[in-house]
Amino acid sequence: MSLTLKGLHHVSALTARAPENFKFYTEVLGLRLIKKTVNQDDVSVYHLFYGDEAGNPGTEVTFFEIPNAGRNRDGNNSISALSLRVPDDKALEYWTQRLAEFQVEHDEIQDRGGRKTLAFRDHEGQRLILVSDEHNQGVAGGKPWDKSPVPAAYGILGLGPVHLTVPAAESSAKVLVDLLGFRRKSTYPSLVAGQPDVIVFETGEGGSGAELHLEERTDLPQERLGRGGVHHVAFRVDNEEELKQWIGRISSYSLPNSGFVDRFYFRSLYFREPSGILFELATDGPGFATDEDIEHLGESLALPPFLEDKRPQIEAHLKPLDTRQQG
């Protein structure tokens, strides 16, 4: 297939409390708030974007704020964990100590598919995995922000493998390979005794920034999405022209999809794979410095032009975030 996805673009999750979310992801994890905006489909709530120093594609974790959302009921048909890349195995030792210092629930360091990893949960139960890039080859990571509270030697470089949990792996695998052009790379044992091996798929240049890990679980109920759950995963498309080709390709497979969507900072397309997991294809550009100076990303509320005339009403309904350390 001539069209090739470049890797992971971003992962979007749900939070019930934006101020606490901001505090955890900037102060504990040391990510940069690169864009403070609103959910374009519901402008009464925040959409927060975190990433490396410039919010480069492949480094972004975003959160929709859904006030009073119930807790996520973990289960099947889901994005069951997202990973964050760190430079090497030594960084995982640093993070074990840091998470303990901040009283963050975490597991022991363990091997997943040949890489050292450290699983933990945020304050709302979001399932996260730090993954060592010590032996990684493939898509390059990002660059940690120089104002992060985490030393650059241990800082988060971007997104690592995204974990999907489904009741029938082959149905999802067929879409990944035949439609999206992913390659089956390897397998590794499930961490749950008696369950099938996890299948690793990669795209583009490969490596931890371009992988999906697919696990079949027939013993789980269907997930009920809430705070601490993941809404969708997005994959990198080089430019708008390629995105339009992808729209044609996905439509030719008779998969219902959103068609072309302008998110201002990137252009995208949404559709669901056979297990109901929401996928997005998103362009690398225009990027997050489109409407803010790169030195001041995330410091003020950013609105796309088509919402600018509603700024007074929008700002009146949003709780302030403490962004003092962003300057």
ROSE-942514 format. One record per residue (C-alpha): z, x, y; residue in three letters. Coordinates in steps of 0.25 Angstrom, whole numbers, padded with zeros to 4 digits, always signed. Each point is the difference from the previous one (the first is absolute). Layout:
// ROSE-942514
ZXYALA;...
END
This chain:
// ROSE-942514
+0000+0000+0000MET;-0004+0006+0014SER;+0012-0007+0007LEU;+0013+0008-0002THR;+0014-0003+0005LEU;+0006+0012+0006LYS;+0015-0003-0004GLY;+0012-0008+0004LEU;-0001-0005+0015HIS;+0014-0007+0001HIS;+0009-0009-0007VAL;+0006-0013+0007SER;+0014-0005-0003ALA;+0010-0011+0004LEU;+0013+0002+0008THR;+0009-0011+0005ALA;+0006+0008+0011ARG;-0009+0009+0008ALA;+0011+0008+0008PRO;+0007+0004-0013GLU;-0014+0003-0006ASN;-0003+0009+0012PHE;+0013+0007-0001LYS;-0001+0003-0015PHE;-0015+0005+0000TYR;+0002+0009+0012THR;+0014+0005-0001GLU;+0002+0001-0015VAL;-0015+0003-0005LEU;-0004+0007+0013GLY;-0013-0007+0002LEU;-0006-0003+0013ARG;-0002-0014+0006LEU;-0014+0001+0003ILE;-0003-0014+0004LYS;+0009-0011+0005LYS;-0008-0013+0000THR;+0000-0014-0006VAL;-0006-0007-0012ASN;-0013-0005+0005GLN;+0001-0012-0009ASP;+0014-0003+0006ASP;+0002+0006+0013VAL;+0015-0004+0000SER;+0004+0011-0009VAL;-0002+0015+0000TYR;-0010+0009-0008HIS;+0006+0014+0000LEU;-0008+0012-0004PHE;+0006+0013-0005TYR;-0007+0013-0003GLY;-0002+0015+0002ASP;-0001+0006+0014GLU;-0013-0008+0003ALA;+0000-0011-0010GLY;-0011+0006-0007ASN;-0007-0009-0011PRO;+0008+0002-0013GLY;+0013+0002+0006THR;+0003-0014+0005GLU;+0011-0009-0005VAL;+0000-0014+0008THR;+0010-0011+0000PHE;-0002-0015+0004PHE;+0013-0006+0005GLU;+0003-0013-0006ILE;+0014-0004+0005PRO;+0009-0007-0010ASN;-0009+0004-0011ALA;+0007-0001-0014GLY;+0001+0012-0008ARG;-0012+0004-0008ASN;+0001-0004-0015ARG;-0006+0012-0007ASP;-0009-0003-0011GLY;-0015+0000-0005ASN;-0013-0002+0007ASN;+0005+0010+0011SER;+0000+0013+0008ILE;+0013+0004-0007SER;+0002+0013+0007ALA;-0006+0009+0011LEU;+0001+0015+0000SER;+0002+0010+0012LEU;-0005+0014-0002ARG;+0009+0012+0003VAL;-0004+0015+0000PRO;+0006+0005-0013ASP;+0011-0001-0010ASP;+0010+0007+0009LYS;-0002-0012+0010ALA;+0005-0010-0011LEU;+0013+0008-0001GLU;+0001-0001+0016TYR;-0003-0015-0001TRP;+0011-0002-0011THR;+0010+0005+0009GLN;-0005-0008+0012ARG;-0001-0013-0007LEU;+0015+0002-0005ALA;+0004+0004+0014GLU;-0006-0014+0006PHE;+0006-0007-0012GLN;-0014-0004-0005VAL;-0001-0005-0014GLU;-0008+0010-0008HIS;-0003+0005-0014ASP;-0001+0014-0006GLU;-0012+0009+0001ILE;-0009-0003-0011GLN;-0014+0003-0005ASP;-0011-0011+0002ARG;-0014+0004-0005GLY;+0002+0015+0002GLY;+0007-0001+0014ARG;+0014+0001+0004LYS;+0005-0013+0006THR;+0012-0006+0007LEU;+0001-0015+0000ALA;+0009-0008+0010PHE;+0001-0013+0007ARG;+0001-0003+0015ASP;+0011-0009+0006HIS;-0008-0013-0004GLU;-0003+0005-0014GLY;-0014+0005+0003GLN;-0004+0009-0012ARG;-0004+0014+0004LEU;-0004+0013-0007ILE;+0000+0014+0006LEU;-0010+0008-0008VAL;-0002+0015+0001SER;-0013+0006+0004ASP;+0004+0014-0006GLU;-0012-0001-0010HIS;-0009-0010+0006ASN;-0014+0002+0003GLN;-0009-0010+0007GLY;+0001-0008+0013VAL;+0008+0008+0010ALA;+0013-0006+0006GLY;+0003-0002+0014GLY;+0009+0008+0010LYS;+0014-0004+0002PRO;+0004-0003+0015TRP;+0006+0012+0007ASP;+0011-0010+0006LYS;+0004-0005-0014SER;+0015+0002-0004PRO;-0005+0005-0013VAL;-0004+0015-0001PRO;-0015+0001-0001ALA;+0002+0009-0013ALA;+0005-0013-0007TYR;-0007-0011+0008GLY;-0008-0011-0005ILE;-0015+0003+0000LEU;-0005-0014-0003GLY;-0002-0010-0010LEU;+0000+0004-0015GLY;-0004-0009-0012PRO;+0002-0015+0001VAL;+0005-0007-0012HIS;-0006-0013-0005LEU;+0007-0008-0011THR;-0008-0011-0007VAL;+0000-0008-0013PRO;-0014+0004-0004ALA;-0004+0014+0004ALA;-0014+0000-0005GLU;-0004-0012+0010SER;+0005+0008+0012SER;-0006+0013-0006ALA;-0014-0006-0001LYS;+0000-0003+0015VAL;+0006+0013+0004LEU;-0011+0008-0008VAL;-0012-0009+0000ASP;+0001-0006+0014LEU;+0008+0010+0008LEU;-0004+0013-0007GLY;+0013+0005-0004PHE;+0001+0010-0012ARG;+0010+0000-0011ARG;+0007+0013+0001LYS;+0011+0000-0010SER;+0012-0008-0006THR;+0015+0003+0000TYR;+0012-0007-0007PRO;+0006-0012+0006SER;+0014+0002+0005LEU;+0004-0013-0007VAL;+0001+0002-0015ALA;-0010-0007-0009GLY;-0010-0003+0011GLN;-0014+0005+0000PRO;-0004+0013+0007ASP;-0003+0000+0015VAL;-0014+0002+0003ILE;-0004+0009+0012VAL;-0012-0003+0008PHE;-0006+0009+0011GLU;-0011-0001+0011THR;-0007+0009+0010GLY;+0005+0015-0001GLU;+0012-0005-0009GLY;+0014+0005+0000GLY;+0013-0008+0004SER;-0006-0005+0013GLY;-0011-0007-0008ALA;+0007-0006-0012GLU;+0004-0014-0006LEU;+0009+0000-0012HIS;-0002-0013-0008LEU;+0011-0005-0009GLU;-0001-0011-0010GLU;+0012-0009-0001ARG;+0000-0013-0008THR;+0015-0001+0000ASP;+0002-0003+0015LEU;-0001-0013+0008PRO;-0010+0000+0012GLN;+0006+0006+0012GLU;+0004-0008+0012ARG;-0003+0007+0013LEU;+0011+0002+0010GLY;+0007+0010+0008ARG;-0001+0013-0007GLY;-0013-0003-0006GLY;-0014+0005+0002VAL;-0011-0009+0006HIS;-0012+0008-0003HIS;-0006+0014-0002VAL;-0012+0005+0008ALA;-0011+0010-0004PHE;-0008+0010+0010ARG;-0014-0003+0004VAL;-0007+0010+0008ASP;-0006-0009+0011ASN;-0004-0014+0004GLU;-0014+0001-0006GLU;+0006+0004-0014GLU;+0010-0012+0001LEU;-0012-0010+0002LYS;-0006+0006-0013GLN;+0013-0002-0007TRP;+0000-0015+0005ILE;-0013-0002-0006GLY;+0004+0007-0013ARG;+0013-0008-0002ILE;-0007-0013+0004SER;-0011+0003-0011SER;+0012+0000-0010TYR;+0003-0014+0004SER;+0014+0004+0004LEU;+0005-0009+0012PRO;+0003+0009+0012ASN;+0003+0000+0015SER;-0013+0006+0004GLY;+0000+0009+0012PHE;+0013+0001+0008VAL;+0003+0007+0013ASP;+0014+0006+0000ARG;-0003+0008+0013PHE;+0006+0013-0006TYR;-0010-0001-0012PHE;-0009-0010-0006ARG;+0003-0006-0013SER;-0003-0010-0012LEU;+0010-0007-0009TYR;-0001-0005-0014PHE;+0008-0002-0012ARG;-0002+0007-0014GLU;+0002-0008-0013PRO;+0015+0000+0000SER;+0001-0005+0014GLY;+0004+0013+0007ILE;-0006+0001+0014LEU;-0009+0011+0003PHE;-0006+0005+0013GLU;-0011+0009+0004LEU;+0002+0006+0013ALA;-0008+0010+0009THR;+0006+0013+0004ASP;-0002-0003+0015GLY;+0000-0003+0011PRO;+0015+0005-0002GLY;+0013-0003+0007PHE;-0002+0009+0013ALA;-0011-0011+0004THR;+0010-0006+0010ASP;+0011+0010+0001GLU;+0001+0014+0003ASP;+0003+0008-0013ILE;+0013+0006+0006GLU;+0006-0014+0003HIS;-0004-0008-0013LEU;+0009-0011-0003GLY;+0008+0000+0012GLU;-0004-0013+0006SER;-0006-0013-0005LEU;-0015+0002-0003ALA;-0009-0013+0000LEU;-0014+0000-0004PRO;-0009-0005+0012PRO;-0001-0014-0005PHE;+0015-0002+0000LEU;+0002+0007+0014GLU;+0000-0013+0008ASP;+0011-0005-0009LYS;+0009+0012+0002ARG;+0011-0007+0008PRO;+0002-0011-0010GLN;-0001+0010-0012ILE;+0011+0010+0006GLU;+0009-0012+0003ALA;+0002-0003-0014HIS;+0001+0014-0006LEU;+0014+0007-0002LYS;+0000+0014+0006PRO;-0001+0012-0009LEU;+0009+0012+0004ASP;-0012+0010+0003THR;+0008+0010+0008ARG;-0002+0012-0010GLN;-0015-0003+0000GLN;-0002+0007+0014GLY;
END
